[in-house]
Amino acid sequence: MKKTVSVIGVMVALVLSLTGCVKMEADLVISSPEEATLEMVMAFDKGVAGDVGTDELLAQMGMTEDEFFQSMPEEAEKTPYDQDNFRGYTFTVADKSLTEISDISGKLGPKIDVDYSGEMYHFSAQGLAGTDTSSLSEATMTVTFPGEVTSASAGAHIEGNTVSFDMRESSGEMTAVAKPKDNSAMYLSLGFGALGLLGAVVAVATMRRAEETENVHA
């Protein structure tokens, strides 16, 4: 059976062959159980590999871009990345269910498990501490949920409905649990709106009744 190797895994091997430093960022935004977007950045340090295009680096390894990305999931969109002295690619899988995101993630980079059960969102992925991370200058994982994050594994940084991890410092599973979207403010607003409308209707009815009474006595 042919072993599936993630696109990001191949890029790590590419930069390692050049004794370079790799920047890896994974950003998962969850809107609902049926809608989430995963964005992964994989880039190499131009100061190490030189100010050349990724296609040139691939050519040095005897590969073409088509060959390099032949195992890339059809659902993923690839765009060039060139920021902060790093050059590479951004891979985006947009508007997929949590199940689809979990299935596709491992083909791009770190395998992500995320689901909605018991009226809570549950996220997990594997940290990299304890493995050889010498090639990684950055390796972050950020997850944004519809509602507030209630708990996360050690080392996580929680800010409202977002949790972030430094994958190089995280050993074992990185986990987080979050609430669904809080609609209480919307319901409260709708309630006040309904009361306001009811008050307006009552006021108009009262005015009309007063006018009718005056006309009868006139």
Phi and psi in degrees as GROMACS dihedral restraints (atoms count N, CA, C in turn):
[ dihedral_restraints ]
;  ai    aj    ak    al  type     phi  dphi    fc
    3     4     5     6     1   -74.9    20    10
    4     5     6     7     1   128.0    20    10
    6     7     8     9     1   -78.6    20    10
    7     8     9    10     1   131.4    20    10
    9    10    11    12     1   -82.3    20    10
   10    11    12    13     1   125.9    20    10
   12    13    14    15     1  -114.5    20    10
   13    14    15    16     1   128.9    20    10
   15    16    17    18     1   -67.6    20    10
   16    17    18    19     1   153.8    20    10
   18    19    20    21     1   -59.0    20    10
   19    20    21    22     1   -42.7    20    10
   21    22    23    24     1   -66.8    20    10
   22    23    24    25     1   -35.6    20    10
   24    25    26    27     1   -61.3    20    10
   25    26    27    28     1   -40.3    20    10
   27    28    29    30     1   -66.9    20    10
   28    29    30    31     1   -37.6    20    10
   30    31    32    33     1   -66.8    20    10
   31    32    33    34     1   -36.7    20    10
   33    34    35    36     1   -60.7    20    10
   34    35    36    37     1   -44.4    20    10
   36    37    38    39     1   -61.6    20    10
   37    38    39    40     1   -38.3    20    10
   39    40    41    42     1   -61.2    20    10
   40    41    42    43     1   -49.4    20    10
   42    43    44    45     1   -72.1    20    10
   43    44    45    46     1   -33.8    20    10
   45    46    47    48     1   -61.4    20    10
   46    47    48    49     1   -34.9    20    10
   48    49    50    51     1   -66.3    20    10
   49    50    51    52     1   -19.8    20    10
   51    52    53    54     1  -103.4    20    10
   52    53    54    55     1    11.9    20    10
   54    55    56    57     1    47.7    20    10
   55    56    57    58     1    48.2    20    10
   57    58    59    60     1  -104.2    20    10
   58    59    60    61     1  -175.8    20    10
   60    61    62    63     1  -115.0    20    10
   61    62    63    64     1   138.6    20    10
   63    64    65    66     1  -112.6    20    10
   64    65    66    67     1   140.1    20    10
   66    67    68    69     1  -110.8    20    10
   67    68    69    70     1   124.9    20    10
   69    70    71    72     1  -129.5    20    10
   70    71    72    73     1   125.0    20    10
   72    73    74    75     1  -131.7    20    10
   73    74    75    76     1   130.2    20    10
   75    76    77    78     1  -119.4    20    10
   76    77    78    79     1   128.5    20    10
   78    79    80    81     1  -131.0    20    10
   79    80    81    82     1   112.2    20    10
   81    82    83    84     1  -110.3    20    10
   82    83    84    85     1   123.9    20    10
   84    85    86    87     1  -117.0    20    10
   85    86    87    88     1   117.8    20    10
   87    88    89    90     1  -104.4    20    10
   88    89    90    91     1   123.1    20    10
   90    91    92    93     1   -99.1    20    10
   91    92    93    94     1   -35.2    20    10
   93    94    95    96     1  -165.3    20    10
   94    95    96    97     1   174.5    20    10
   96    97    98    99     1   -60.6    20    10
   97    98    99   100     1   -21.1    20    10
   99   100   101   102     1  -107.4    20    10
  100   101   102   103     1     5.0    20    10
  102   103   104   105     1  -148.0    20    10
  103   104   105   106     1   113.2    20    10
  105   106   107   108     1  -148.3    20    10
  106   107   108   109     1   154.1    20    10
  108   109   110   111     1  -129.5    20    10
  109   110   111   112     1   130.3    20    10
  111   112   113   114     1  -113.6    20    10
  112   113   114   115     1   126.8    20    10
  114   115   116   117     1  -124.5    20    10
  115   116   117   118     1   127.9    20    10
  117   118   119   120     1  -124.7    20    10
  118   119   120   121     1   130.6    20    10
  120   121   122   123     1  -106.6    20    10
  121   122   123   124     1   130.5    20    10
  123   124   125   126     1  -132.0    20    10
  124   125   126   127     1   115.5    20    10
  126   127   128   129     1  -145.0    20    10
  127   128   129   130     1   157.0    20    10
  129   130   131   132     1  -114.0    20    10
  130   131   132   133     1   155.1    20    10
  132   133   134   135     1   -75.5    20    10
  133   134   135   136     1   117.6    20    10
  135   136   137   138     1   -66.5    20    10
  136   137   138   139     1   -24.0    20    10
  138   139   140   141     1   -67.0    20    10
  139   140   141   142     1   -22.7    20    10
  141   142   143   144     1   -96.3    20    10
  142   143   144   145     1   -48.6    20    10
  144   145   146   147     1   -85.2    20    10
  145   146   147   148     1   -12.1    20    10
  147   148   149   150     1    93.8    20    10
  148   149   150   151     1   159.0    20    10
  150   151   152   153     1   -83.6    20    10
  151   152   153   154     1    68.6    20    10
  153   154   155   156     1  -124.7    20    10
  154   155   156   157     1   161.1    20    10
  156   157   158   159     1   -75.8    20    10
  157   158   159   160     1   157.4    20    10
  159   160   161   162     1   -62.2    20    10
  160   161   162   163     1   -34.4    20    10
  162   163   164   165     1   -62.9    20    10
  163   164   165   166     1   -33.8    20    10
  165   166   167   168     1   -69.2    20    10
  166   167   168   169     1   -39.1    20    10
  168   169   170   171     1   -63.1    20    10
  169   170   171   172     1   -41.9    20    10
  171   172   173   174     1   -63.4    20    10
  172   173   174   175     1   -39.9    20    10
  174   175   176   177     1   -61.4    20    10
  175   176   177   178     1   -35.3    20    10
  177   178   179   180     1   -64.2    20    10
  178   179   180   181     1   -24.3    20    10
  180   181   182   183     1   -95.4    20    10
  181   182   183   184     1     3.6    20    10
  183   184   185   186     1    76.0    20    10
  184   185   186   187     1    30.4    20    10
  186   187   188   189     1  -125.8    20    10
  187   188   189   190     1   156.4    20    10
  189   190   191   192     1  -108.2    20    10
  190   191   192   193     1   164.7    20    10
  192   193   194   195     1   -61.4    20    10
  193   194   195   196     1   -38.8    20    10
  195   196   197   198     1   -60.9    20    10
  196   197   198   199     1   -42.2    20    10
  198   199   200   201     1   -67.7    20    10
  199   200   201   202     1   -38.4    20    10
  201   202   203   204     1   -65.1    20    10
  202   203   204   205     1   -38.5    20    10
  204   205   206   207     1  -104.5    20    10
  205   206   207   208     1    17.9    20    10
  207   208   209   210     1   -64.0    20    10
  208   209   210   211     1   -25.8    20    10
  210   211   212   213     1   -96.3    20    10
  211   212   213   214     1     7.7    20    10
  213   214   215   216     1   -68.2    20    10
  214   215   216   217     1   133.9    20    10
  216   217   218   219     1   -57.9    20    10
  217   218   219   220     1   139.2    20    10
  219   220   221   222     1   -61.2    20    10
  220   221   222   223     1   -28.3    20    10
  222   223   224   225     1   -73.2    20    10
  223   224   225   226     1   -15.6    20    10
  225   226   227   228     1   -90.4    20    10
  226   227   228   229     1   134.5    20    10
  228   229   230   231     1   -99.3    20    10
  229   230   231   232     1   131.9    20    10
  231   232   233   234     1  -107.5    20    10
  232   233   234   235     1   129.2    20    10
  234   235   236   237     1  -133.6    20    10
  235   236   237   238     1   149.8    20    10
  237   238   239   240     1   -65.1    20    10
  238   239   240   241     1   147.3    20    10
  240   241   242   243     1  -125.9    20    10
  241   242   243   244     1   128.7    20    10
  243   244   245   246     1  -151.1    20    10
  244   245   246   247     1    88.5    20    10
  246   247   248   249     1  -145.1    20    10
  247   248   249   250     1   148.9    20    10
  249   250   251   252     1    50.1    20    10
  250   251   252   253     1    43.6    20    10
  252   253   254   255     1    67.7    20    10
  253   254   255   256     1    16.7    20    10
  255   256   257   258     1  -116.7    20    10
  256   257   258   259     1   142.7    20    10
  258   259   260   261     1  -133.5    20    10
  259   260   261   262     1   137.6    20    10
  261   262   263   264     1   176.9    20    10
  262   263   264   265     1  -129.0    20    10
  264   265   266   267     1  -140.4    20    10
  265   266   267   268     1   154.2    20    10
  267   268   269   270     1  -113.1    20    10
  268   269   270   271     1   129.5    20    10
  270   271   272   273     1  -111.7    20    10
  271   272   273   274     1   126.0    20    10
  273   274   275   276     1  -125.2    20    10
  274   275   276   277     1   128.7    20    10
  276   277   278   279     1  -118.2    20    10
  277   278   279   280     1   110.0    20    10
  279   280   281   282     1  -111.1    20    10
  280   281   282   283     1   148.4    20    10
  282   283   284   285     1    54.5    20    10
  283   284   285   286     1    54.1    20    10
  285   286   287   288     1  -117.6    20    10
  286   287   288   289     1   159.8    20    10
  288   289   290   291     1   -72.5    20    10
  289   290   291   292     1   165.3    20    10
  291   292   293   294     1   -61.5    20    10
  292   293   294   295     1   -36.7    20    10
  294   295   296   297     1   -64.1    20    10
  295   296   297   298     1   -43.1    20    10
  297   298   299   300     1   -65.7    20    10
  298   299   300   301     1   -42.0    20    10
  300   301   302   303     1   -60.5    20    10
  301   302   303   304     1   -43.4    20    10
  303   304   305   306     1   -61.5    20    10
  304   305   306   307     1   -41.4    20    10
  306   307   308   309     1   -69.7    20    10
  307   308   309   310     1   -39.7    20    10
  309   310   311   312     1   -78.9    20    10
  310   311   312   313     1   -32.3    20    10
  312   313   314   315     1   -54.1    20    10
  313   314   315   316     1   -42.5    20    10
  315   316   317   318     1   -66.2    20    10
  316   317   318   319     1   -18.2    20    10
  318   319   320   321     1   -80.5    20    10
  319   320   321   322     1   -17.4    20    10
  321   322   323   324     1  -100.7    20    10
  322   323   324   325     1   -43.7    20    10
  324   325   326   327     1  -169.7    20    10
  325   326   327   328     1  -129.6    20    10
  327   328   329   330     1   -59.8    20    10
  328   329   330   331     1   132.6    20    10
  330   331   332   333     1   -73.3    20    10
  331   332   333   334     1   127.4    20    10
  333   334   335   336     1  -113.3    20    10
  334   335   336   337     1   136.7    20    10
  336   337   338   339     1  -118.4    20    10
  337   338   339   340     1   122.9    20    10
  339   340   341   342     1  -145.9    20    10
  340   341   342   343     1   135.5    20    10
  342   343   344   345     1  -151.2    20    10
  343   344   345   346     1   169.9    20    10
  345   346   347   348     1  -121.4    20    10
  346   347   348   349     1   113.2    20    10
  348   349   350   351     1  -149.3    20    10
  349   350   351   352     1   151.5    20    10
  351   352   353   354     1    59.0    20    10
  352   353   354   355     1    30.6    20    10
  354   355   356   357     1    61.4    20    10
  355   356   357   358     1    27.4    20    10
  357   358   359   360     1  -139.9    20    10
  358   359   360   361     1   153.6    20    10
  360   361   362   363     1   -93.0    20    10
  361   362   363   364     1   137.0    20    10
  363   364   365   366     1  -125.3    20    10
  364   365   366   367     1   126.0    20    10
  366   367   368   369     1  -122.4    20    10
  367   368   369   370     1   143.8    20    10
  369   370   371   372     1  -153.6    20    10
  370   371   372   373     1   149.0    20    10
  372   373   374   375     1  -158.5    20    10
  373   374   375   376     1   163.6    20    10
  375   376   377   378     1   -91.4    20    10
  376   377   378   379     1   129.6    20    10
  378   379   380   381     1   -74.7    20    10
  379   380   381   382     1   167.8    20    10
  381   382   383   384     1  -109.0    20    10
  382   383   384   385     1    -5.0    20    10
  384   385   386   387     1   -60.2    20    10
  385   386   387   388     1   137.9    20    10
  387   388   389   390     1    95.8    20    10
  388   389   390   391     1    -9.5    20    10
  390   391   392   393     1  -108.1    20    10
  391   392   393   394     1   174.2    20    10
  393   394   395   396     1   -78.4    20    10
  394   395   396   397     1   104.8    20    10
  396   397   398   399     1  -111.1    20    10
  397   398   399   400     1    19.1    20    10
  399   400   401   402     1   -63.3    20    10
  400   401   402   403     1   -22.9    20    10
  402   403   404   405     1   -84.0    20    10
  403   404   405   406     1   -11.1    20    10
  405   406   407   408     1   -97.4    20    10
  406   407   408   409     1   116.7    20    10
  408   409   410   411     1   -83.6    20    10
  409   410   411   412     1   -28.5    20    10
  411   412   413   414     1  -145.5    20    10
  412   413   414   415     1   142.2    20    10
  414   415   416   417     1  -153.4    20    10
  415   416   417   418     1    95.0    20    10
  417   418   419   420     1  -119.4    20    10
  418   419   420   421     1   150.8    20    10
  420   421   422   423     1  -130.5    20    10
  421   422   423   424     1   123.1    20    10
  423   424   425   426     1  -124.5    20    10
  424   425   426   427     1   132.2    20    10
  426   427   428   429     1  -125.5    20    10
  427   428   429   430     1   128.2    20    10
  429   430   431   432     1  -114.2    20    10
  430   431   432   433     1   120.9    20    10
  432   433   434   435     1  -100.7    20    10
  433   434   435   436     1   165.9    20    10
  435   436   437   438     1   -66.4    20    10
  436   437   438   439     1   -32.5    20    10
  438   439   440   441     1  -124.2    20    10
  439   440   441   442     1  -174.0    20    10
  441   442   443   444     1   -65.9    20    10
  442   443   444   445     1   139.0    20    10
  444   445   446   447     1   -76.9    20    10
  445   446   447   448     1   125.8    20    10
  447   448   449   450     1   -97.9    20    10
  448   449   450   451     1   -27.3    20    10
  450   451   452   453     1  -159.7    20    10
  451   452   453   454     1   157.4    20    10
  453   454   455   456     1  -156.9    20    10
  454   455   456   457     1   161.9    20    10
  456   457   458   459     1   -70.1    20    10
  457   458   459   460     1   165.9    20    10
  459   460   461   462     1   -57.3    20    10
  460   461   462   463     1   138.6    20    10
  462   463   464   465     1    92.3    20    10
  463   464   465   466     1   -10.1    20    10
  465   466   467   468     1   -75.5    20    10
  466   467   468   469     1   150.6    20    10
  468   469   470   471     1  -110.6    20    10
  469   470   471   472     1   116.7    20    10
  471   472   473   474     1  -104.7    20    10
  472   473   474   475     1   132.0    20    10
  474   475   476   477     1  -141.9    20    10
  475   476   477   478     1    97.2    20    10
  477   478   479   480     1    66.5    20    10
  478   479   480   481     1  -116.4    20    10
  480   481   482   483     1  -100.2    20    10
  481   482   483   484     1    15.7    20    10
  483   484   485   486     1  -121.7    20    10
  484   485   486   487     1   138.1    20    10
  486   487   488   489     1  -129.6    20    10
  487   488   489   490     1   139.6    20    10
  489   490   491   492     1  -131.6    20    10
  490   491   492   493     1   149.8    20    10
  492   493   494   495     1  -130.9    20    10
  493   494   495   496     1   143.8    20    10
  495   496   497   498     1   -93.3    20    10
  496   497   498   499     1   106.6    20    10
  498   499   500   501     1   -64.6    20    10
  499   500   501   502     1   -26.5    20    10
  501   502   503   504     1   -69.4    20    10
  502   503   504   505     1   -27.7    20    10
  504   505   506   507     1   -98.8    20    10
  505   506   507   508     1    -6.4    20    10
  507   508   509   510     1   -96.4    20    10
  508   509   510   511     1   121.7    20    10
  510   511   512   513     1  -104.2    20    10
  511   512   513   514     1   147.8    20    10
  513   514   515   516     1    69.2    20    10
  514   515   516   517     1  -151.0    20    10
  516   517   518   519     1   -81.6    20    10
  517   518   519   520     1   136.5    20    10
  519   520   521   522     1   -94.3    20    10
  520   521   522   523     1   124.0    20    10
  522   523   524   525     1  -131.6    20    10
  523   524   525   526     1   156.8    20    10
  525   526   527   528     1  -156.8    20    10
  526   527   528   529     1   147.8    20    10
  528   529   530   531     1  -127.9    20    10
  529   530   531   532     1   136.5    20    10
  531   532   533   534     1  -141.6    20    10
  532   533   534   535     1   157.0    20    10
  534   535   536   537     1   -81.4    20    10
  535   536   537   538     1   160.2    20    10
  537   538   539   540     1   -72.2    20    10
  538   539   540   541     1   176.9    20    10
  540   541   542   543     1   -61.6    20    10
  541   542   543   544     1   134.7    20    10
  543   544   545   546     1   -86.4    20    10
  544   545   546   547     1   109.3    20    10
  546   547   548   549     1   -98.9    20    10
  547   548   549   550     1    10.3    20    10
  549   550   551   552     1   -61.5    20    10
  550   551   552   553     1   -38.2    20    10
  552   553   554   555     1   -64.3    20    10
  553   554   555   556     1   -39.7    20    10
  555   556   557   558     1   -65.9    20    10
  556   557   558   559     1   -43.8    20    10
  558   559   560   561     1   -64.2    20    10
  559   560   561   562     1   -38.4    20    10
  561   562   563   564     1   -63.7    20    10
  562   563   564   565     1   -41.7    20    10
  564   565   566   567     1   -63.6    20    10
  565   566   567   568     1   -43.2    20    10
  567   568   569   570     1   -63.8    20    10
  568   569   570   571     1   -37.6    20    10
  570   571   572   573     1   -63.3    20    10
  571   572   573   574     1   -46.3    20    10
  573   574   575   576     1   -64.1    20    10
  574   575   576   577     1   -37.1    20    10
  576   577   578   579     1   -63.7    20    10
  577   578   579   580     1   -41.6    20    10
  579   580   581   582     1   -65.3    20    10
  580   581   582   583     1   -41.0    20    10
  582   583   584   585     1   -63.7    20    10
  583   584   585   586     1   -40.9    20    10
  585   586   587   588     1   -62.9    20    10
  586   587   588   589     1   -42.1    20    10
  588   589   590   591     1   -64.8    20    10
  589   590   591   592     1   -41.8    20    10
  591   592   593   594     1   -62.4    20    10
  592   593   594   595     1   -40.9    20    10
  594   595   596   597     1   -63.2    20    10
  595   596   597   598     1   -39.2    20    10
  597   598   599   600     1   -65.9    20    10
  598   599   600   601     1   -41.0    20    10
  600   601   602   603     1   -63.3    20    10
  601   602   603   604     1   -43.7    20    10
  603   604   605   606     1   -63.2    20    10
  604   605   606   607     1   -41.1    20    10
  606   607   608   609     1   -63.3    20    10
  607   608   609   610     1   -44.3    20    10
  609   610   611   612     1   -64.4    20    10
  610   611   612   613     1   -43.0    20    10
  612   613   614   615     1   -62.0    20    10
  613   614   615   616     1   -40.4    20    10
  615   616   617   618     1   -65.2    20    10
  616   617   618   619     1   -41.5    20    10
  618   619   620   621     1   -64.1    20    10
  619   620   621   622     1   -43.5    20    10
  621   622   623   624     1   -64.8    20    10
  622   623   624   625     1   -38.7    20    10
  624   625   626   627     1   -64.5    20    10
  625   626   627   628     1   -39.5    20    10
  627   628   629   630     1   -65.7    20    10
  628   629   630   631     1   -38.9    20    10
  630   631   632   633     1   -65.3    20    10
  631   632   633   634     1   -41.8    20    10
  633   634   635   636     1   -63.8    20    10
  634   635   636   637     1   -38.8    20    10
  636   637   638   639     1   -64.2    20    10
  637   638   639   640     1   -41.6    20    10
  639   640   641   642     1   -63.6    20    10
  640   641   642   643     1   -40.1    20    10
  642   643   644   645     1   -66.3    20    10
  643   644   645   646     1   -34.9    20    10
  645   646   647   648     1   -66.8    20    10
  646   647   648   649     1   -39.7    20    10
  648   649   650   651     1   -82.8    20    10
  649   650   651   652     1    -8.9    20    10
